[in-house]
Amino acid sequence: MQVAKKKSSGKGYLTIKDNQEVLIHPSTVLATDCEWVIYNEFVLTSKNYIRTVTSIKPEWLIELAPAYYNLDHFQKGDVKLSLERVKAKVDKYKEVDSKKKNTKKL
C-alpha cells in the first residue's frame, strides 16, 4: 500500500514507508491539498512525484491494515508521530464504541 502524508511544512509529502519527499504530479487532479493520500505511481524525473492519487482518512490505514502500520516498524519522525496520533484516535473510538455496545446489552 503506497501512502504519503503531507509534510509539516506544508510543501509536498512524505512517503510513509520510506520517508521520501515527493510532490503530487502536475497531471494529477485533486481539488484540494489532502493531508493523507494513496498513490499508484512513483515517478522519478528531476523531482520525485506521485501520480494517480486519491485522498484517504488515516484512520482507515490503522483499521484495515494494523500489522502493516505497526508503529514499532517506523523510525522516529513526522510520519511516526502522525501515525501515533491517528492510532490513539482510533483506539479512543473503539473504546467509546465498546462502551456503547455494553450499555445497550444492559
C-alpha positions in Angstrom: 0.0 0.0 0.0 1.6 3.2 -1.2 0.7 6.1 1.2 2.0 9.6 1.6 1.4 12.2 4.3 1.6 16.0 3.8 4.8 17.4 5.3 4.6 19.6 8.4 6.0 22.5 6.4 3.0 22.1 4.0 5.2 21.8 0.9 5.0 18.3 -0.6 4.5 14.9 1.0 6.5 12.2 2.7 6.0 8.6 1.7 5.0 6.6 4.8 7.2 3.5 4.4 10.4 5.0 3.1 10.3 8.7 4.2 10.9 10.1 0.7 10.0 13.6 -0.1 7.6 13.8 -3.0 5.3 16.1 -4.8 2.0 15.4 -6.5 2.5 15.1 -10.2 1.1 18.1 -12.2 -1.1 15.7 -14.2 -2.9 14.5 -11.1 -6.2 16.2 -10.4 -7.2 16.8 -6.8 -9.5 19.7 -5.8 -7.6 20.4 -2.7 -4.4 19.5 -0.9 -5.1 16.5 1.2 -3.4 15.5 4.4 -3.1 11.8 3.5 -3.1 10.1 0.1 -2.8 6.7 -1.5 -0.9 6.7 -4.8 -0.4 4.3 -7.6 2.8 5.5 -9.3 6.1 6.9 -8.1 7.6 9.0 -11.0 11.2 10.0 -10.8 12.2 13.0 -13.0 14.2 15.9 -11.8 11.9 15.7 -8.8 10.1 12.8 -7.0 6.5 12.7 -8.0 3.5 10.6 -7.0 0.7 10.1 -9.6 -2.8 8.5 -9.7 -3.6 9.9 -6.2 -6.7 9.7 -4.1 -7.4 11.2 -0.7 -7.9 8.9 2.3 -8.6 9.1 6.0 -5.6 8.0 8.0 -7.8 6.0 10.4 -8.5 3.7 7.5 -4.9 2.6 7.5 -4.9 1.6 11.1 -8.2 -0.1 10.9 -7.7 -2.0 7.7 -4.0 -2.9 7.9 -2.9 -2.8 11.5 0.0 -5.2 11.0 1.3 -3.2 8.1 1.1 0.0 10.1 2.6 -1.4 13.3 4.3 1.6 14.9 7.2 -0.5 16.1 8.4 -0.7 12.4 8.6 3.1 11.9 11.6 5.3 12.6 11.1 8.4 14.9 9.9 11.4 12.9 7.0 13.2 11.5 5.4 10.1 10.0 5.5 8.0 13.2 4.3 10.9 15.3 1.3 11.4 13.0 0.5 7.7 13.0 0.7 7.6 16.8 -1.9 10.3 16.9 -4.1 8.5 14.5 -3.8 5.2 16.4 -4.7 7.0 19.7 -7.8 8.4 18.0 -8.8 5.0 16.6 -8.3 3.4 20.0 -10.4 6.0 21.6 -13.2 5.5 19.1 -13.1 1.7 19.7 -13.2 2.3 23.5 -16.3 4.6 23.2 -17.9 2.2 20.7 -17.3 -0.8 23.1 -18.8 1.1 26.0 -21.9 1.9 23.9 -22.3 -1.7 23.0 -22.0 -2.8 26.6 -24.6 -0.2 27.7 -27.1 -1.5 25.1 -26.7 -5.1 26.4 -27.7 -4.0 29.8 
